[in-house]
Amino acid sequence: MIDTGQPNAAAVELIRPVQNTDAFLKMAAIELRQIAELAPDIAAELRHMANQLEAESASRLTFYQRCGAVGSA
């Protein structure tokens, strides 16, 4: 197979869902941090969950970059 530098058709179909999932995870993390400011009794847990969501987003992005489905940031 010749590498044209372009993602294959299957990878192209993944781009939008990957981007949507990434945006959702990041927005959820932001919301959790905002709630943490209002709920100091559970703030540490909420921030921990926000960190986990961001880590998941980064992990998924790295995986799809390796697969060639999305470009490097």
N, C-alpha and C positions, 0 to 999 in steps of 0.2 A: 504494500500500500504506500502510495506517495503522500508525504506530509505536505499539505498545501498551506498549513498555518491556519486553516479554518476549522472550526469545530464540525464534527460530523452531524448528520441530521438528527440522530437521537439526542445528542448533546444539546442541540439548539432547542429542542422541545422541552428540555429541563430548565432552561435559563429563567423563564418567567416564574415557574413554581418555586425555584430555588430563591430567587430574589424576593418573592412574596413571603416565603417562610422566614427568610433572614430579616425582612422588615418587621414581621409580626413578632419575632423573638426579641428584637431590639426595642420595639415599642412596649412590649410587655415588661421588659426590664426597666424601662423609664417609668412606667406606671407603678411598678412595685416600689421603686425608690421614692416616688411622690407619696405613695400611701405610707411608706415608712416614716416620712416626716410628720405625718398626722397620727401615727400609732407607735409611740416610743416603746410601748410594752412588747411589741413584736417586731420592732424595727430591724434587729439583727437577723432574724429569720428571713424577713422580706428582702433585705440586702443580699443575703446569701443566695436566695432563689434568683434574684436579679443577676448576680454574678454567674450562676449556673446557666441561665438562659443565654447570656452573652458568650460564655465559653462554648455552649452548644452551637450557637450561630457561627462562631469562628471556626469550630471544628468542621461543621458542614461546608462552609465556604472553602476551607483548605482541601477537603475531600473532592469537591466538585471542580476546583481549580486543577487538581492533579489529574482528574478525568478529562479535563479539557472542556467541561461544560460551561464554565464561566471564566472570564479573564482575570488576571491578577489585579489586585487593588492598587 
